[in-house]
Amino acid sequence: MRVTMSFVGLLRERIGERSLVVELPDEATYRDLLNVVGPRMEEKLPDWVWDVSRRSFSRRVTVSRNLETDLREETTCLANGDEVLVFLLKAGG
């Protein structure tokens, strides 16, 4: 199956691409996606965005699936055509 991981703002600038299209096996999970994209991102993102040891995004980053909900549960199954959107939270005041 094909899943697209898209980036917004500063993250897009750091990654150098608007999105990464990833081929995954059927029934792949969010963890499977992170395992594939991690090596492509870990040198480009600061440690406050990407935790190399956990191979996961930090809590300062919002990750959503198809613009619906915050995607944090690594066992969440993905589906062909899903878009995983990654962006930084902004604080206001």
ChimeraX attribute file (.defattr): number of C-alpha atoms within 10 A of each C-alpha:
attribute: neighborCount
match mode: 1-to-1
recipient: residues
	/A:1	14
	/A:2	15
	/A:3	19
	/A:4	19
	/A:5	20
	/A:6	19
	/A:7	22
	/A:8	15
	/A:9	11
	/A:10	12
	/A:11	20
	/A:12	15
	/A:13	13
	/A:14	14
	/A:15	18
	/A:16	12
	/A:17	12
	/A:18	13
	/A:19	17
	/A:20	16
	/A:21	13
	/A:22	14
	/A:23	14
	/A:24	17
	/A:25	14
	/A:26	12
	/A:27	13
	/A:28	18
	/A:29	18
	/A:30	18
	/A:31	17
	/A:32	18
	/A:33	20
	/A:34	18
	/A:35	13
	/A:36	14
	/A:37	16
	/A:38	18
	/A:39	12
	/A:40	13
	/A:41	17
	/A:42	18
	/A:43	13
	/A:44	15
	/A:45	18
	/A:46	13
	/A:47	13
	/A:48	11
	/A:49	19
	/A:50	21
	/A:51	16
	/A:52	17
	/A:53	7
	/A:54	10
	/A:55	17
	/A:56	18
	/A:57	21
	/A:58	15
	/A:59	14
	/A:60	13
	/A:61	17
	/A:62	17
	/A:63	24
	/A:64	18
	/A:65	18
	/A:66	14
	/A:67	12
	/A:68	10
	/A:69	10
	/A:70	15
	/A:71	17
	/A:72	16
	/A:73	10
	/A:74	13
	/A:75	11
	/A:76	14
	/A:77	13
	/A:78	23
	/A:79	16
	/A:80	15
	/A:81	12
	/A:82	15
	/A:83	20
	/A:84	23
	/A:85	20
	/A:86	22
	/A:87	18
	/A:88	16
	/A:89	11
	/A:90	7
	/A:91	5
	/A:92	4
	/A:93	2
